[in-house]
C-alpha cells in the first residue's frame, strides 16, 4: 500500500476514489480524526456526551449545521474526504458508502474526534514498535464493559483499541501518549482483557486480530469508535460515522496538540 506524506495529496486520492483502505500510517505527523454526523436536533445532546467522555470523544472540530466543511482542520469536505463511511438507521448499521453527496442534508452536524492513529508516529520515534502499521493492517478494536457517561439518549460502552507491547514499551507508551490528550491520551487499561469485559482477545469487534507474542501484554486506549455504540444506544433514525480504521486525515500537526 502506498503511504502518503501530505494530507492534501492524500485527500485528493480519497476524493477521486483511488484510496479506500485503512489510514494507519498515512501522513505521519498529521492528526487523524474519527467522524460522527448527526441531525441538528440531537447535536447539543451529543456535544454533552462528548464532553462527558473526553478520553474516548476528544473533539477537534465541529461543523455548522448543514455544512460539510471544517475549516479549522484544513480544506476538508466531510462528504468526500474519508475512505469509507457507515450509515446508521434506527440505531442499526444499514450500509457502507464511499461518498455522502447523495445522503447529505441541511440539518446535519459533523463532529470530528481525535484518533489514536495520530500519536503512533510519536511512539515509533520513541522506539516503541506499532505492529499494525509495520504489517499494514488495522488496529484491533473491542467493545469493552467500561460504561460511557450518559447524556440523554447517548450512552453505551467505551470502545478500546489494542496494541500489543512488551512491559518496557508499554511504560514508554504511557509516557509518550500522555502528552496527546486531544487524541485519547494515555491508555485506559493494561493487561488482562477480561477485566474490561473482553472475552476473546483474538476476536476484535472492529479492525483486525493482533496476536500477542511471548513477553507481550495488551495495551488498551479509548477509541473514537465509541460514538457508534452511543448511536446504537440512542437508536437515532439517521446518523453517519466513519468505517472503523478509515479516518479523516486533517492538516493539524500532531506537535500542535502535544502537551509538554
C-alpha positions in Angstrom: 0.0 0.0 0.0 1.2 3.5 -0.9 1.9 5.7 2.1 1.2 9.4 1.5 3.0 12.1 3.4 0.8 15.2 3.0 -2.9 15.4 3.8 -3.9 17.5 0.8 -2.5 15.0 -1.7 -3.9 12.1 0.4 -7.4 13.6 0.4 -7.3 14.1 -3.3 -6.7 10.4 -3.7 -9.6 9.7 -1.4 -11.9 12.1 -3.3 -11.0 10.6 -6.6 -11.8 7.1 -5.3 -8.3 5.8 -5.7 -7.8 5.2 -1.9 -10.3 3.1 0.0 -8.1 1.4 2.6 -7.4 1.9 6.3 -5.4 5.1 7.2 -3.0 3.9 9.8 0.5 5.1 8.9 -0.7 7.7 6.4 0.7 11.3 6.6 2.9 10.9 9.6 2.9 13.9 11.9 -0.7 14.9 11.0 -3.8 14.4 13.1 -6.3 11.9 12.1 -10.0 12.1 13.1 -13.0 9.9 13.7 -16.3 11.1 12.5 -19.9 11.3 13.7 -22.6 13.1 11.7 -26.0 13.6 13.4 -29.2 15.6 12.8 -29.2 19.1 14.4 -32.0 18.2 16.8 -29.7 15.9 18.8 -26.4 17.6 18.2 -26.4 19.5 21.5 -27.1 16.3 23.3 -24.2 14.6 21.5 -22.0 17.5 22.4 -22.8 17.0 26.1 -22.0 13.3 25.6 -18.6 14.1 24.1 -17.8 16.5 27.0 -18.7 13.8 29.5 -16.4 11.3 27.8 -13.3 13.2 26.8 -11.0 10.1 26.8 -13.0 8.4 24.0 -14.5 11.5 22.4 -11.9 14.3 22.3 -13.5 16.8 19.9 -11.2 18.6 17.5 -13.7 20.0 15.1 -17.5 20.7 14.7 -19.3 21.9 11.6 -22.1 24.5 11.3 -25.5 22.8 10.7 -25.8 21.9 7.1 -22.1 22.4 6.3 -19.7 19.6 5.5 -16.7 21.9 5.9 -14.3 22.0 8.9 -12.0 25.0 8.1 -10.1 24.7 11.4 -8.9 21.3 10.2 -8.0 22.3 6.6 -9.6 22.3 3.2 -11.9 19.4 4.1 -15.2 18.2 2.8 -16.8 15.6 5.1 -18.9 14.3 2.2 -16.0 13.0 0.2 -12.7 13.0 2.3 -12.9 9.7 4.2 -12.2 6.4 2.5 -15.4 4.7 3.8 -18.5 5.6 5.8 -21.1 3.7 7.8 -24.8 4.8 7.7 -27.0 4.1 10.7 -30.8 3.9 10.6 -32.8 3.4 13.8 -29.6 2.6 15.7 -28.6 -0.2 13.3 -25.8 -0.1 10.7 -27.6 -0.1 7.4 -25.0 0.4 4.7 -21.4 1.2 3.8 -20.8 4.0 1.3 -17.8 5.8 -0.1 -19.3 9.2 -0.6 -22.0 11.2 1.2 -23.0 13.6 -1.5 -26.4 11.9 -2.1 -27.1 11.5 1.6 -26.2 15.0 2.8 -29.0 17.1 4.4 -29.2 20.7 5.5 -29.8 19.7 9.1 -26.7 17.6 9.6 -23.9 18.5 12.0 -20.4 16.9 11.8 -18.2 16.1 14.8 -14.6 15.2 14.3 -13.0 13.3 17.1 -9.2 12.9 17.7 -7.9 9.4 16.7 -5.1 7.4 18.3 -3.5 6.8 14.9 -2.3 10.4 15.4 0.2 9.5 18.2 1.6 6.4 16.5 4.4 8.2 14.8 5.4 9.7 18.2 5.5 6.2 19.6 7.7 5.0 16.7 10.1 7.9 17.1 10.4 7.0 20.8 11.4 3.4 19.9 8.0 1.8 20.5 7.0 -0.6 17.7 3.5 -0.3 16.3 2.9 -3.6 14.8 -0.3 -3.0 12.8 1.5 -0.2 10.9 4.6 -2.5 10.3 2.3 -5.2 9.0 0.0 -2.9 7.0 -3.1 -3.8 9.0 -5.8 -2.0 11.0 -5.6 -1.9 14.8 -7.9 -4.3 16.7 -10.8 -2.7 18.5 -13.1 -4.1 21.2 -16.4 -3.1 22.8 -15.5 -3.0 26.5 -17.6 -3.2 29.6 -16.5 0.4 30.6 -19.7 2.4 30.7 -19.9 5.7 28.9 -21.1 8.8 30.8 -24.7 9.2 29.7 -26.2 12.3 28.1 -29.8 12.0 27.3 -30.2 9.3 24.7 -26.5 8.7 24.3 -24.8 6.1 26.4 -23.4 2.6 25.6 -19.9 1.3 26.4 -16.4 2.5 25.6 -14.7 1.0 22.5 -11.0 0.5 23.0 -8.1 -0.1 20.6 -5.4 -2.5 21.4 -1.7 -2.6 20.7 0.5 -5.5 21.9 3.7 -4.4 23.7 6.4 -5.6 26.0 6.2 -4.2 29.5 9.1 -1.8 28.9 7.4 -0.5 25.7 4.1 -0.1 27.5 5.7 2.1 30.1 7.3 4.2 27.4 4.0 4.4 25.5 2.2 5.7 28.6 4.8 8.5 28.9 4.5 9.4 25.2 0.7 9.2 24.7 0.0 11.1 27.9 1.2 14.2 26.0 -1.7 13.8 23.5 -5.0 14.2 25.3 -6.7 15.5 22.2 -6.2 12.1 20.5 -7.1 9.9 23.5 -4.0 10.4 25.6 -2.7 7.6 27.9 -4.1 4.0 27.9 -7.2 3.2 29.9 -6.1 -0.4 30.7 -3.1 -2.7 30.5 -3.1 -6.5 30.9 -6.0 -8.9 31.5 -8.7 -8.1 28.9 -11.3 -9.9 30.9 -11.1 -7.1 33.5 -12.7 -4.7 30.9 -15.2 -7.2 29.6 -13.2 -8.6 26.6 -13.8 -12.4 26.4 -11.5 -13.2 23.4 -8.5 -11.0 22.6 -8.2 -12.9 19.2 -11.7 -11.8 18.1 -11.9 -8.0 17.8 -15.3 -6.3 17.2 -13.6 -4.0 14.6 -10.3 -3.9 12.8 -8.1 -6.9 12.5 -6.8 -9.5 15.0 -3.3 -9.0 16.5 -1.8 -12.0 18.3 0.2 -11.5 21.5 3.8 -12.7 21.2 5.8 -14.1 24.2 6.6 -11.4 26.7 3.9 -9.0 25.4 0.8 -7.6 27.1 -2.2 -6.0 25.5 -2.4 -2.2 26.0 -5.8 -0.5 25.5 -6.6 3.0 24.5 -10.0 4.7 24.5 -11.2 4.8 20.9 -13.2 7.2 18.7 -15.4 4.3 17.5 -17.2 4.8 20.9 -19.8 7.2 19.4 -21.0 4.3 17.2 -22.1 2.5 20.3 -23.7 5.6 21.6 -25.6 6.0 18.3 -26.8 2.4 18.7 -28.0 3.0 22.2 -29.8 6.2 21.1 -31.5 4.4 18.2 -31.3 7.5 16.1 -33.4 7.4 12.9 -30.4 8.5 10.9 -26.7 9.0 11.6 -23.3 8.6 9.7 -19.9 7.6 11.0 -16.6 6.6 9.5 -15.9 2.9 9.0 -13.5 1.9 11.8 -9.9 2.4 10.7 -10.9 4.7 7.8 -10.2 8.1 9.2 -10.2 11.8 8.2 -6.7 13.0 7.7 -6.5 16.6 8.7 -4.0 19.4 8.3 -3.4 19.7 12.0 0.1 18.9 13.1 0.3 16.4 16.0 3.0 18.6 17.5 0.4 21.4 18.0 -1.7 19.1 20.1 1.0 17.8 22.3 1.0 18.9 26.0 4.6 19.1 27.0 
